[in-house]
Each structure stands twice: as structure tokens, then as C-alpha cells.
Amino acid sequence: MKTTTKKDYDCVQSVRKVRERIAKDTEGKSPKEILEYFRRKKNKNTRFGKGQ
């Protein structure tokens, strides 16, 4: 199926970039270190800096 509209934003490409960045950031880390990575990310991305 061919698209008929021009896309300015490619969601699939964006998600792939994020996944690649996460894989690079967590490469070689232990499971505990990976969990801590996501906890830091969650706290950083919340409005008040703490999990909800």
C-alpha cells in the first residue's frame, strides 16, 4: 500500500531512535543498574521530579 500524503513526522523512525538510544545507554549493565536507569528517567520526566 502506497501512502498518498506527505509525512512531516515519522513515528516509527522516532520510536526506533529512542529504542536504539536506550539500548546504547543500558548496554553492559546489570539488571539492577537497568532498573535504576529507568527509575532515574521516570523521576526526571515527571512534573515534580518524583514518581506518582
C-alpha angles and dihedrals in degrees: 000000000000122000116237098197130068113244121217093183126040110202094188092054090048093052091048091053091051092048092049091050092050091048090051093047094049098039112130095006126130120247090257091052091049091052090050089050091057093044090054091047092050093049092046092051098048121094098246100029095254132093117260 
